[in-house]
Amino acid sequence: MHITGHPALPGTESTFTENVSPHGARVFSMRRWNTNDRLTISTLTGAFRAIARVAYCQSTPQSGFAVGLEFVEPTGNWVVAESHAN
């Protein structure tokens, strides 16, 4: 994943996701984000791109910050497989 749009630290950050849903994602960032910041998130292949709103930003001991994102304007295909419990 790539995220861009930090208000104080310009540039693109490569990151990874922990959880994904059709409406948002939890990503890890080395940067602290503020609630309601807007950023752009995209897959490495470019198959998915979205404007997202920061819902929360929590400090984590291992990887900087866990950032909860709400997709505001998604474009492309982010494939989310549903699990079916029997």
C-alpha positions in Angstrom: 0.0 0.0 0.0 0.9 3.6 -0.5 -0.4 6.5 1.5 0.1 10.2 0.6 -1.3 13.5 1.8 0.2 14.0 5.3 -0.3 17.8 6.0 3.1 18.3 7.6 5.3 15.6 6.0 4.8 15.5 2.2 5.6 12.4 0.1 4.5 8.9 -0.3 4.8 6.3 2.5 4.8 2.6 1.8 2.8 0.7 4.4 0.8 -2.4 4.9 -2.7 -3.2 6.0 -3.9 -5.3 9.0 -7.7 -5.3 8.3 -9.7 -4.3 5.3 -13.4 -4.0 4.7 -15.4 -2.6 1.8 -15.7 0.7 3.8 -12.2 1.1 5.2 -8.9 -0.3 6.4 -6.5 -0.3 9.2 -2.9 0.5 8.1 0.4 1.1 9.8 2.3 4.4 9.4 5.5 5.8 10.7 3.7 9.2 10.8 1.1 10.4 13.4 -2.1 11.4 11.7 -5.0 13.5 13.1 -8.6 12.4 13.2 -10.4 13.7 10.1 -7.1 14.2 8.1 -7.7 13.2 4.4 -5.2 11.1 2.6 -4.9 9.0 -0.5 -4.4 5.3 -0.2 -3.6 3.0 -3.2 -2.5 -0.5 -3.8 1.0 -1.1 -5.2 -0.5 -2.3 -8.5 -2.8 0.8 -8.7 -5.9 -1.5 -9.1 -7.5 0.4 -6.1 -7.2 4.0 -5.0 -9.3 5.9 -2.5 -9.5 9.2 -0.7 -9.8 8.2 3.0 -10.7 10.0 6.2 -8.6 9.2 9.3 -11.0 7.7 11.9 -8.3 7.1 14.6 -4.5 7.0 15.0 -3.1 4.9 17.8 0.5 4.6 18.9 1.9 1.0 18.6 5.1 -0.2 20.1 6.3 -2.1 17.1 5.4 -0.1 14.0 4.7 3.6 14.7 1.0 4.2 14.4 -2.1 2.1 13.6 -4.4 4.3 11.5 -8.1 3.5 11.0 -9.3 4.8 7.6 -12.8 5.3 6.2 -12.9 5.2 2.4 -14.6 8.5 1.2 -14.1 8.2 -2.6 -13.0 4.7 -3.6 -12.2 3.9 -7.2 -11.1 0.6 -8.7 -11.4 -2.9 -7.2 -10.3 -3.8 -3.7 -11.2 -7.5 -3.4 -12.4 -8.4 0.0 -13.2 -12.1 0.5 -16.1 -12.8 2.8 -15.6 -15.7 5.2 -18.5 -18.2 5.4 -18.9 -20.0 8.7 -20.6 -23.4 8.6 
